[in-house]
Amino acid sequence: MRDDAGAAAAEDFNRVPDRESPEMAWWRAAMATKDARLDWWREARFGMFVHWGVYSPLSGEWEGKPYRGYAEHLQRMAKIPIPVYREKVLGAFRPTAFDADAWIRLAKEAGMKYFVITAKHHDGVAMYDSKVSDYNVVKGSPWKRDPMRDLKAACDRHGIKFGFYYSHAFDWGDADGPGNDWDYENPGGDRGLHGGRNWWEHAPNLMPKVRKYVDGKSIPQIEELIRGYDPAILWFDTPHKLPPSENWRILRATRAAGPNVVINGRLLRGYGDYASTTDRPAEFPPNPGDWEGIPTTNESYGYSRVDRSHKPPAHFVQLLAKAAARGGNLLMNVGPMGDGRIDPADVEILKGIGAWMRVNGESIHGTERTPLPVQPWGESTRKGDGTLYLHIFHWPEGGVPLTVGGLLSDVKRAYLLADPAQTPLHAERVSATEVRLTVPGAAPDPWDAVIVVETEGAIRADASALPLAPGVPNRLRAFDGVLGGDGKLRFGAGKRENAYAENWTSVGSTLSWPVCVTAAADYFVALAYDAEEVSAGGTFTVTAAGQTITGTVRANKGQPIVHAGHIRLEPGTHTITVTPTKIEGPELMRLRYLTLLLVGSWKK
């Protein structure tokens, strides 16, 4: 058990001054200029993230053994000692095919407006000519070159905003750094006695060592990056590996050195210029402010020859539209190979995105969060007072018109963004909240066909209910629903493995969706959820318009569609609610989405 002195020390390490305290006057002043700092970032909407370092030539393998997971974490996974890493990894780094201009041209052609690269990742090696530490690529490798200098110059030539990722908390290569050596206590790392979160509460005696690292390396390197390269953005990571008191001191030093530098949300959560959300997102939970998603082309951020799970360009085009529709940015990662070339698989993805962006980029760049509800056919973005962009992932089949739900304004003009002639599409108002557009029988783009809608006057919309429509899937995602009841149910992070509502531990928790229909119809209701064996046998109801469907949870691996029954919905607004009636095991299930499959429709 800790003594009173140890407890007091831990409390001090957990302490961040209150936002209204005199100590935080500098932070309040910085927040007053946040909008000016973020102007370019909000306009950009799309950027390139690059994880590239001396680990890249290893490509996820060490001494003939492949390692799954993030390839940039290879030193940790393989437990490579610092002297060995310095000699055999840093000492062998010679990326002879590196071409900074080629990287930035590829980013620009893909429609990206900013570029963030790892100046120092968790291995502790500075990828620039650091005067603070000789553990860097110029002094320690046979290459003897500063790639950050080349990339900054290339970004300036091509009009791309330049920035750095800096691992302020993890440092596996510094004798005083958190997680410094696999043979000793590892306060900020992933193994060892104090490897978990809040380790400082149990080992305050280690704090002098950590403060020596923060004062001797972390803060000085951040200051030299700002002073020497004039970055537009600094991207931090893993704040939970340092006590809040140290993150606060790093934040203050960073802001003092760079008053106009955009700082992401992973230095001290809640104190950055915007929120950095989940890595490798598949869906986005609600976020009312400025935020950024961080996908990568496969499942690793650094280059890995082991991981060939690259996603198609369509995945990223639709993810970009989803992010922009919700007021967020996409910082898409690629991991260049050890010789300095971009992986050919990544090149093909970027070229595919670029081909779409050359036609449709105006529907992403400079747009704002949509005022419309999520549509069954896709997403929408907004520009200015009177322009909407409809991003249609599911084109209506069989000549069925496209129904735009929640639009109160009348349509002045609508046309396909891909049509140079801007041939008008016929628009017809069918109710106070819905407009129908007559569209061609075939989609002009199979991934995301964009329709421009210009409204009479300023856009007026009602986002209170999700529209249901014929001819396209009606998928009600968990993240688009309303959490209700006792507050225990919550949204997952949004990765492929956790894009669901989770912690359904109480029959007092509900998930519901307000929906709007214009024509009476019967629907099959299907649920997609994850459930462990221990949850099998739990029961739930789906209620809507005075009708109740009962269902029983079954264990599954993957994401099955479970047909629960059918309901009839008359024209109007209804609420569809999922409610537990019996919970087996730790939770009912982890619900991903409901699908309403149209059985038939009738006129009033």
C-alpha positions as CSV (number, residue, x, y, z in Angstrom):
1,M,0.0,0.0,0.0
2,R,1.3,3.5,-0.8
3,D,2.2,5.8,2.1
4,D,0.7,9.3,2.3
5,A,3.6,10.9,0.6
6,G,3.3,8.5,-2.3
7,A,-0.5,9.2,-2.6
8,A,0.1,13.0,-2.5
9,A,2.8,12.6,-5.3
10,A,0.4,10.6,-7.4
11,E,-2.3,13.2,-7.0
12,D,0.2,15.9,-8.1
13,F,1.0,13.9,-11.2
14,N,-2.7,13.6,-12.0
15,R,-3.2,17.3,-11.6
16,V,-4.0,19.6,-14.5
17,P,-4.9,23.2,-13.5
18,D,-8.6,24.1,-13.7
19,R,-9.5,25.8,-17.0
20,E,-10.6,28.9,-15.2
21,S,-7.6,29.1,-12.9
22,P,-4.9,31.9,-13.4
23,E,-2.5,29.2,-14.5
24,M,-4.6,28.6,-17.5
25,A,-4.8,32.1,-18.8
26,W,-2.4,31.3,-21.6
27,W,-4.6,28.4,-22.7
28,R,-7.8,30.5,-22.7
29,A,-6.0,33.1,-24.8
30,A,-4.9,30.3,-27.3
31,M,-8.4,29.0,-27.6
32,A,-9.6,32.5,-28.5
33,T,-7.6,32.2,-31.7
34,K,-8.4,28.6,-32.4
35,D,-10.8,29.3,-35.3
36,A,-8.1,31.3,-37.1
37,R,-5.6,28.4,-36.7
38,L,-8.1,25.9,-37.9
39,D,-9.3,27.8,-41.0
40,W,-7.0,25.9,-43.4
41,W,-7.6,22.6,-41.7
42,R,-11.4,22.8,-41.9
43,E,-11.1,23.8,-45.6
44,A,-8.8,20.8,-46.3
45,R,-10.9,17.9,-45.1
46,F,-8.4,15.4,-46.4
47,G,-4.8,14.8,-45.6
48,M,-2.0,12.2,-45.8
49,F,-0.5,10.6,-42.7
50,V,2.9,8.8,-43.2
51,H,4.5,6.4,-40.8
52,W,8.0,5.9,-42.0
53,G,11.2,5.3,-40.0
54,V,14.2,3.1,-39.6
55,Y,11.8,0.2,-38.8
56,S,10.4,0.4,-42.3
57,P,13.0,-1.9,-44.0
58,L,12.2,-4.6,-41.4
59,S,8.6,-4.6,-42.8
60,G,7.2,-6.4,-39.8
61,E,9.8,-9.1,-39.5
62,W,12.8,-9.7,-37.2
63,E,15.4,-12.5,-37.5
64,G,13.1,-14.3,-39.9
65,K,10.0,-14.2,-37.7
66,P,7.0,-12.2,-38.9
67,Y,5.0,-10.2,-36.4
68,R,1.4,-9.3,-36.8
69,G,0.1,-5.9,-35.8
70,Y,1.6,-2.4,-36.2
71,A,4.9,-2.8,-38.0
72,E,6.2,0.4,-36.5
73,H,5.9,-1.4,-33.1
74,L,8.4,-4.1,-34.1
75,Q,11.0,-3.1,-31.5
76,R,8.5,-3.6,-28.7
77,M,7.0,-6.8,-30.2
78,A,10.3,-8.4,-30.8
79,K,11.9,-6.9,-27.6
80,I,14.9,-5.6,-29.5
81,P,17.5,-4.1,-27.1
82,I,18.5,-0.5,-27.7
83,P,22.2,-1.3,-28.6
84,V,21.0,-3.9,-31.2
85,Y,18.4,-1.5,-32.6
86,R,21.0,1.2,-32.9
87,E,23.5,-1.0,-34.7
88,K,21.4,-3.2,-36.9
89,V,18.3,-1.1,-37.6
90,L,19.3,2.6,-37.4
91,G,22.9,1.7,-38.5
92,A,21.6,-0.1,-41.6
93,F,19.1,2.5,-42.8
94,R,19.8,3.6,-46.4
95,P,16.5,4.4,-48.3
96,T,18.2,5.1,-51.7
97,A,14.8,5.3,-53.6
98,F,13.4,8.1,-51.4
99,D,11.9,10.9,-53.4
100,A,10.2,13.6,-51.4
101,D,8.7,15.3,-54.4
102,A,7.1,12.0,-55.7
103,W,5.5,11.5,-52.3
104,I,4.0,15.0,-52.2
105,R,2.8,14.9,-55.8
106,L,1.0,11.6,-55.1
107,A,-0.7,13.2,-52.1
108,K,-1.7,16.2,-54.1
109,E,-3.1,14.2,-57.0
110,A,-5.2,12.2,-54.5
111,G,-6.8,15.5,-53.4
112,M,-5.0,15.7,-50.1
113,K,-4.4,19.2,-48.7
114,Y,-2.1,18.5,-45.7
115,F,0.8,16.1,-44.9
116,V,1.8,14.7,-41.5
117,I,4.9,12.5,-41.1
118,T,6.5,10.8,-38.1
119,A,9.4,13.0,-37.0
120,K,9.9,10.6,-34.1
121,H,7.9,7.5,-33.4
122,H,7.9,5.3,-30.3
123,D,11.3,3.8,-31.2
124,G,12.8,7.1,-30.3
125,V,14.8,7.7,-33.5
126,A,14.5,11.3,-34.8
127,M,13.9,11.2,-38.5
128,Y,15.6,14.6,-38.9
129,D,18.9,16.3,-37.9
130,S,18.2,16.7,-34.2
131,K,20.7,18.7,-32.2
132,V,19.0,17.5,-29.0
133,S,19.8,13.8,-29.5
134,D,22.3,12.1,-31.7
135,Y,19.9,9.1,-31.9
136,N,18.7,10.3,-35.3
137,V,18.8,9.4,-38.9
138,V,21.4,11.9,-39.9
139,K,24.1,11.1,-37.3
140,G,23.2,7.4,-36.7
141,S,22.6,6.0,-40.2
142,P,24.8,5.6,-43.3
143,W,22.3,7.6,-45.3
144,K,23.3,10.8,-43.5
145,R,20.3,12.8,-44.8
146,D,17.4,14.8,-43.4
147,P,14.2,13.7,-45.2
148,M,12.1,16.1,-43.2
149,R,13.9,19.0,-44.8
150,D,13.2,17.6,-48.3
151,L,9.5,16.9,-47.5
152,K,9.0,20.4,-46.1
153,A,10.4,21.9,-49.2
154,A,8.3,19.7,-51.5
155,C,5.1,20.6,-49.5
156,D,5.9,24.3,-49.9
157,R,6.4,23.8,-53.7
158,H,3.1,22.0,-54.1
159,G,0.9,24.1,-51.8
160,I,0.5,21.4,-49.2
161,K,0.4,22.1,-45.4
162,F,3.2,20.3,-43.7
163,G,3.3,18.8,-40.2
164,F,4.8,16.3,-37.8
165,Y,3.7,13.3,-35.7
166,Y,5.9,13.4,-32.6
167,S,5.8,10.6,-30.0
168,H,6.0,12.7,-26.9
169,A,5.2,9.9,-24.4
170,F,6.7,6.7,-25.7
171,D,10.4,6.5,-26.3
172,W,12.0,3.0,-26.4
173,G,15.4,4.4,-27.4
174,D,16.1,6.9,-24.6
175,A,17.8,5.8,-21.3
176,D,15.4,8.1,-19.5
177,G,12.4,7.6,-21.7
178,P,9.2,5.8,-20.8
179,G,9.5,2.2,-22.0
180,N,13.2,2.6,-22.5
181,D,14.5,-1.0,-22.3
182,W,13.0,-4.4,-22.3
183,D,15.4,-5.6,-19.6
184,Y,14.4,-3.0,-17.0
185,E,11.3,-1.5,-15.4
186,N,9.1,-0.1,-18.2
187,P,6.9,2.7,-16.7
188,G,5.4,4.0,-20.0
189,G,5.5,0.8,-22.0
190,D,3.4,-2.3,-22.7
191,R,5.1,-4.7,-20.3
192,G,6.7,-4.7,-16.9
193,L,5.3,-4.2,-13.4
194,H,3.9,-0.7,-14.2
195,G,3.0,-1.1,-17.8
196,G,-0.7,-0.3,-17.5
197,R,-2.5,3.0,-17.4
198,N,-1.8,5.4,-14.5
199,W,1.4,3.6,-13.5
200,W,2.6,6.7,-11.7
201,E,0.0,6.2,-9.0
202,H,1.8,3.0,-8.1
203,A,5.4,4.0,-8.8
204,P,5.9,7.8,-8.1
205,N,9.6,7.1,-7.5
206,L,10.0,6.7,-11.2
207,M,8.8,10.2,-11.9
208,P,12.2,11.9,-11.6
209,K,13.4,9.7,-14.5
210,V,10.4,10.5,-16.6
211,R,10.7,14.3,-15.9
212,K,14.3,14.1,-16.9
213,Y,13.2,12.7,-20.3
214,V,10.4,15.2,-20.8
215,D,12.7,18.2,-20.0
216,G,15.8,16.8,-21.7
217,K,14.3,15.3,-24.9
218,S,10.6,15.6,-25.5
219,I,10.1,19.3,-25.0
220,P,13.5,20.4,-26.6
221,Q,12.8,18.3,-29.7
222,I,9.3,19.7,-30.1
223,E,10.8,23.2,-29.8
224,E,13.5,22.5,-32.4
225,L,10.9,21.0,-34.8
226,I,8.8,24.2,-34.6
227,R,11.8,26.5,-34.8
228,G,13.5,24.6,-37.7
229,Y,10.7,23.4,-39.9
230,D,7.7,25.8,-39.2
231,P,5.1,23.0,-39.2
232,A,1.4,23.9,-39.6
233,I,0.3,21.0,-37.4
234,L,1.8,18.8,-34.6
235,W,0.2,15.4,-34.1
236,F,0.8,13.8,-30.7
237,D,-0.2,10.3,-29.5
238,T,-0.5,7.9,-26.5
239,P,-1.0,10.5,-23.7
240,H,-2.0,7.8,-21.2
241,K,1.7,6.8,-21.1
242,L,2.6,10.0,-19.2
243,P,0.9,11.6,-16.2
244,P,-1.5,14.4,-17.0
245,S,0.9,16.8,-15.3
246,E,3.6,16.1,-17.9
247,N,1.3,16.2,-20.8
248,W,0.1,19.6,-19.6
249,R,3.7,20.9,-19.4
250,I,4.4,19.6,-22.9
251,L,1.2,21.3,-24.2
252,R,2.2,24.6,-22.6
253,A,5.7,24.5,-24.1
254,T,4.4,23.6,-27.5
255,R,1.9,26.4,-27.6
256,A,4.5,28.9,-26.4
257,A,6.9,27.8,-29.2
258,G,4.2,27.7,-31.9
259,P,1.3,30.0,-31.2
260,N,-0.2,29.3,-34.7
261,V,0.5,25.6,-34.8
262,V,-2.6,23.3,-34.9
263,I,-2.3,20.8,-32.1
264,N,-4.4,17.6,-32.3
265,G,-6.3,16.1,-29.4
266,R,-3.9,13.3,-28.2
267,L,-1.5,15.4,-26.2
268,L,-3.9,16.3,-23.4
269,R,-7.5,15.2,-24.1
270,G,-9.9,18.0,-24.2
271,Y,-7.2,20.7,-24.6
272,G,-6.2,20.4,-28.2
273,D,-7.5,22.3,-31.2
274,Y,-9.6,19.3,-32.4
275,A,-10.4,15.7,-31.4
276,S,-8.4,12.9,-32.8
277,T,-10.8,10.0,-33.0
278,T,-10.2,6.3,-33.5
279,D,-7.5,4.6,-35.5
280,R,-8.6,2.5,-38.5
281,P,-12.3,3.7,-38.4
282,A,-15.1,1.9,-40.2
283,E,-17.9,4.1,-38.9
284,F,-18.0,7.4,-37.0
285,P,-19.8,7.9,-33.7
286,P,-21.3,11.3,-33.0
287,N,-18.9,14.1,-32.5
288,P,-20.3,17.7,-32.3
289,G,-17.0,19.6,-32.7
290,D,-13.9,19.6,-34.9
291,W,-12.5,16.0,-35.3
292,E,-10.4,13.8,-37.5
293,G,-10.5,10.1,-38.3
294,I,-7.3,8.2,-39.0
295,P,-7.7,5.2,-41.4
296,T,-4.8,3.3,-42.9
297,T,-4.7,1.4,-46.2
298,N,-4.3,-2.0,-44.5
299,E,-4.2,-2.7,-40.8
300,S,-0.7,-1.5,-40.1
301,Y,0.5,2.1,-40.1
302,G,4.2,1.3,-40.8
303,Y,5.0,-0.8,-43.9
304,S,4.4,-4.5,-43.4
305,R,5.0,-7.2,-46.0
306,V,3.1,-9.5,-43.7
307,D,-0.1,-7.5,-43.9
308,R,-1.6,-7.4,-47.4
309,S,-5.2,-6.6,-46.3
310,H,-5.4,-3.4,-48.4
311,K,-8.9,-1.9,-48.8
312,P,-10.2,-0.8,-52.2
313,P,-10.3,2.9,-53.1
314,A,-14.1,2.9,-52.8
315,H,-13.8,2.2,-49.1
316,F,-11.8,5.4,-48.6
317,V,-14.0,7.5,-50.9
318,Q,-17.1,6.6,-48.9
319,L,-15.3,7.0,-45.6
320,L,-14.2,10.5,-46.7
321,A,-17.8,11.4,-47.5
322,K,-19.0,10.1,-44.2
323,A,-16.4,12.1,-42.3
324,A,-17.1,15.4,-44.2
325,A,-20.9,14.8,-43.7
326,R,-20.3,14.8,-40.0
327,G,-18.0,17.8,-39.9
328,G,-14.7,15.9,-39.7
329,N,-11.5,15.4,-41.6
330,L,-9.8,12.2,-42.8
331,L,-6.1,11.8,-42.3
332,M,-5.4,8.7,-44.3
333,N,-2.2,6.8,-43.6
334,V,0.3,5.1,-45.9
335,G,3.4,3.3,-44.8
336,P,6.3,3.7,-47.4
337,M,8.7,0.9,-47.9
338,G,12.2,0.8,-46.4
339,D,13.9,1.9,-49.6
340,G,11.7,5.0,-49.7
341,R,9.2,4.0,-52.3
342,I,5.5,4.1,-51.7
343,D,4.0,0.5,-51.7
344,P,2.5,-0.1,-55.2
345,A,-0.7,-1.3,-53.4
346,D,-1.0,2.1,-51.7
347,V,-0.2,3.9,-55.0
348,E,-3.2,2.2,-56.7
349,I,-5.4,3.2,-53.8
350,L,-4.3,6.8,-53.9
351,K,-4.7,7.0,-57.7
352,G,-8.2,5.6,-57.4
353,I,-9.2,8.2,-54.8
354,G,-7.5,10.9,-56.9
355,A,-9.6,9.9,-60.0
356,W,-12.8,10.4,-58.0
357,M,-11.6,13.6,-56.3
358,R,-10.7,15.2,-59.6
359,V,-14.4,15.0,-60.5
360,N,-16.0,15.4,-57.1
361,G,-13.4,17.2,-54.9
362,E,-15.6,20.3,-54.5
363,S,-18.1,18.1,-52.6
364,I,-15.4,17.5,-49.9
365,H,-13.0,20.5,-49.8
366,G,-14.4,23.5,-47.9
367,T,-17.6,21.7,-47.0
368,E,-19.4,21.7,-43.6
369,R,-21.4,19.3,-41.6
370,T,-24.7,18.4,-43.3
371,P,-28.0,19.8,-42.0
372,L,-29.8,16.8,-43.3
373,P,-30.4,13.5,-41.5
374,V,-28.5,10.4,-42.7
375,Q,-30.1,9.2,-45.9
376,P,-30.7,5.5,-46.8
377,W,-28.8,6.0,-50.1
378,G,-25.7,7.6,-48.5
379,E,-24.5,10.9,-47.1
380,S,-24.6,14.6,-47.8
381,T,-22.3,17.6,-47.3
382,R,-23.0,21.4,-47.3
383,K,-21.2,24.4,-48.8
384,G,-22.3,27.9,-47.9
385,D,-25.9,28.9,-47.4
386,G,-27.5,27.3,-50.4
387,T,-25.6,24.2,-51.8
388,L,-25.9,20.6,-50.8
389,Y,-23.9,17.7,-52.2
390,L,-25.7,14.3,-52.2
391,H,-23.2,11.4,-51.9
392,I,-25.1,8.4,-53.3
393,F,-23.5,5.1,-52.4
394,H,-26.7,3.1,-53.3
395,W,-28.1,4.3,-56.5
396,P,-31.9,3.7,-56.9
397,E,-32.7,0.7,-59.0
398,G,-35.3,0.3,-61.7
399,G,-35.9,4.0,-62.4
400,V,-37.0,4.7,-58.9
401,P,-36.6,8.5,-58.0
402,L,-34.1,9.5,-55.4
403,T,-35.9,10.7,-52.3
404,V,-34.2,13.4,-50.2
405,G,-35.6,13.3,-46.7
406,G,-35.6,16.2,-44.2
407,L,-35.2,19.0,-46.8
408,L,-37.6,21.8,-46.1
409,S,-36.1,24.3,-48.7
410,D,-37.4,24.1,-52.3
411,V,-34.9,23.1,-54.9
412,K,-33.7,25.8,-57.3
413,R,-31.5,23.5,-59.4
414,A,-30.1,20.0,-59.2
415,Y,-27.5,18.3,-61.4
416,L,-24.9,15.6,-61.5
417,L,-21.5,16.9,-60.4
418,A,-19.9,14.7,-63.0
419,D,-22.0,16.3,-65.8
420,P,-20.0,19.2,-67.4
421,A,-23.2,20.5,-69.0
422,Q,-24.9,20.5,-65.6
423,T,-28.1,19.2,-67.1
424,P,-31.0,19.9,-64.7
425,L,-32.6,17.0,-62.8
426,H,-36.3,17.2,-62.3
427,A,-37.2,17.9,-58.6
428,E,-40.6,17.4,-57.1
429,R,-41.7,18.1,-53.6
430,V,-43.8,15.2,-52.3
431,S,-44.3,16.4,-48.7
432,A,-43.2,19.2,-46.3
433,T,-40.0,17.3,-45.6
434,E,-39.2,15.3,-48.7
435,V,-38.1,16.1,-52.3
436,R,-37.8,13.5,-55.1
437,L,-35.2,13.8,-57.9
438,T,-35.6,12.1,-61.2
439,V,-32.2,10.5,-61.8
440,P,-30.7,8.4,-64.6
441,G,-31.2,4.6,-64.5
442,A,-27.5,3.9,-64.0
443,A,-25.2,5.5,-61.5
444,P,-22.5,7.8,-63.0
445,D,-20.1,6.5,-60.4
446,P,-20.2,3.1,-58.7
447,W,-18.6,4.2,-55.5
448,D,-20.1,7.6,-54.8
449,A,-22.2,9.5,-57.4
450,V,-22.6,13.1,-56.4
451,I,-25.6,15.3,-57.1
452,V,-25.5,19.0,-56.5
453,V,-28.6,20.6,-55.0
454,E,-29.0,24.4,-55.0
455,T,-31.8,25.6,-52.8
456,E,-34.1,28.6,-53.0
457,G,-32.7,30.8,-50.3
458,A,-30.7,29.5,-47.3
459,I,-30.9,25.7,-46.6
460,R,-33.6,24.7,-44.2
461,A,-33.7,21.2,-43.0
462,D,-35.2,18.9,-40.3
463,A,-32.7,16.3,-39.1
464,S,-34.9,14.9,-36.3
465,A,-35.9,11.7,-38.2
466,L,-34.1,9.3,-40.5
467,P,-36.0,8.9,-43.8
468,L,-36.9,5.5,-45.1
469,A,-37.1,5.0,-48.9
470,P,-37.9,2.4,-51.5
471,G,-35.3,1.1,-53.9
472,V,-32.3,1.4,-51.6
473,P,-31.2,-0.4,-48.3
474,N,-32.7,1.2,-45.2
475,R,-29.9,0.6,-42.7
476,L,-30.2,2.2,-39.2
477,R,-26.6,2.3,-37.8
478,A,-26.1,2.1,-34.1
479,F,-24.1,5.4,-34.3
480,D,-27.1,7.2,-35.9
481,G,-29.4,6.1,-33.1
482,V,-30.3,7.6,-29.7
483,L,-29.0,6.1,-26.5
484,G,-31.7,6.0,-23.9
485,G,-32.5,4.8,-20.4
486,D,-30.0,4.5,-17.5
487,G,-26.9,5.8,-19.4
488,K,-24.9,2.5,-19.3
489,L,-25.2,1.8,-23.0
490,R,-22.5,3.6,-25.1
491,F,-21.0,3.7,-28.5
492,G,-17.9,1.8,-29.5
493,A,-14.8,3.5,-31.0
494,G,-15.8,2.8,-34.6
495,K,-13.2,0.4,-35.7
496,R,-14.3,-2.5,-37.8
497,E,-14.2,-4.7,-34.7
498,N,-16.1,-2.2,-32.5
499,A,-18.5,-0.2,-34.7
500,Y,-21.4,-1.0,-32.4
501,A,-23.3,0.0,-29.3
502,E,-21.7,-1.7,-26.4
503,N,-22.0,-2.2,-22.6
504,W,-25.6,-3.3,-22.9
505,T,-25.6,-4.5,-19.3
506,S,-29.0,-3.3,-18.1
507,V,-32.6,-3.8,-19.1
508,G,-32.9,-0.1,-18.5
509,S,-30.8,0.8,-21.5
510,T,-32.4,1.3,-25.0
511,L,-31.4,2.3,-28.5
512,S,-33.9,4.0,-30.7
513,W,-34.2,5.7,-34.1
514,P,-36.8,8.3,-35.1
515,V,-37.8,7.4,-38.7
516,C,-40.0,9.1,-41.3
517,V,-42.0,7.4,-44.1
518,T,-44.2,8.9,-46.8
519,A,-45.9,5.7,-48.0
520,A,-47.4,2.9,-46.0
521,A,-45.3,-0.2,-46.2
522,D,-44.4,-3.6,-44.6
523,Y,-40.8,-4.1,-43.5
524,F,-38.8,-7.1,-42.4
525,V,-36.7,-6.0,-39.5
526,A,-33.2,-7.5,-39.4
527,L,-30.5,-7.0,-36.7
528,A,-26.7,-7.2,-37.1
529,Y,-24.9,-7.7,-33.8
530,D,-22.0,-9.4,-32.1
531,A,-22.6,-11.8,-29.2
532,E,-20.4,-14.2,-27.2
533,E,-21.6,-17.6,-26.2
534,V,-22.3,-16.4,-22.7
535,S,-24.8,-13.9,-24.1
536,A,-26.8,-16.5,-26.0
537,G,-30.4,-16.8,-24.8
538,G,-30.9,-13.2,-23.9
539,T,-34.1,-11.6,-25.2
540,F,-35.1,-8.3,-26.6
541,T,-38.0,-6.5,-28.3
542,V,-38.1,-4.2,-31.3
543,T,-41.1,-1.8,-31.0
544,A,-42.5,0.6,-33.5
545,A,-45.9,2.2,-34.2
546,G,-47.6,0.1,-31.5
547,Q,-46.1,-3.2,-32.7
548,T,-43.7,-5.4,-30.9
549,I,-41.3,-8.0,-32.3
550,T,-39.5,-10.3,-29.9
551,G,-36.1,-11.8,-30.5
552,T,-33.6,-14.1,-28.8
553,V,-29.8,-13.5,-28.9
554,R,-27.7,-16.2,-30.4
555,A,-23.9,-16.4,-30.2
556,N,-22.0,-15.6,-33.3
557,K,-18.6,-15.0,-34.8
558,G,-18.8,-12.2,-37.4
559,Q,-21.8,-10.0,-38.1
560,P,-24.8,-12.1,-39.0
561,I,-28.1,-10.6,-40.1
562,V,-30.8,-11.9,-37.8
563,H,-34.4,-11.5,-39.1
564,A,-36.5,-10.6,-36.1
565,G,-39.9,-10.2,-37.7
566,H,-41.9,-7.6,-39.6
567,I,-43.7,-4.3,-39.0
568,R,-46.1,-2.1,-40.9
569,L,-45.4,1.7,-40.9
570,E,-48.0,4.2,-42.0
571,P,-47.0,7.6,-43.4
572,G,-45.5,9.9,-40.7
573,T,-42.8,9.8,-38.0
574,H,-42.2,6.8,-35.8
575,T,-39.7,5.7,-33.3
576,I,-38.1,2.2,-33.6
577,T,-36.7,1.1,-30.2
578,V,-34.6,-2.0,-29.2
579,T,-35.1,-2.9,-25.5
580,P,-33.6,-5.8,-23.5
581,T,-36.0,-8.1,-21.7
582,K,-33.5,-10.6,-20.4
583,I,-29.7,-10.4,-20.3
584,E,-27.6,-13.5,-20.2
585,G,-23.9,-13.1,-19.4
586,P,-22.2,-9.7,-19.1
587,E,-24.2,-7.9,-21.8
588,L,-27.2,-8.4,-24.1
589,M,-25.3,-8.0,-27.4
590,R,-23.2,-5.5,-29.3
591,L,-25.6,-4.0,-31.9
592,R,-24.2,-2.8,-35.1
593,Y,-27.3,-1.8,-37.1
594,L,-30.9,-2.5,-38.0
595,T,-32.0,-3.1,-41.6
596,L,-35.5,-2.5,-42.7
597,L,-36.2,-4.6,-45.8
598,L,-39.2,-3.4,-47.8
599,V,-41.8,-6.1,-48.4
600,G,-44.4,-4.0,-50.2
601,S,-45.9,-0.6,-50.4
602,W,-49.4,0.8,-50.9
603,K,-50.8,4.2,-51.7
604,K,-52.9,5.9,-49.1
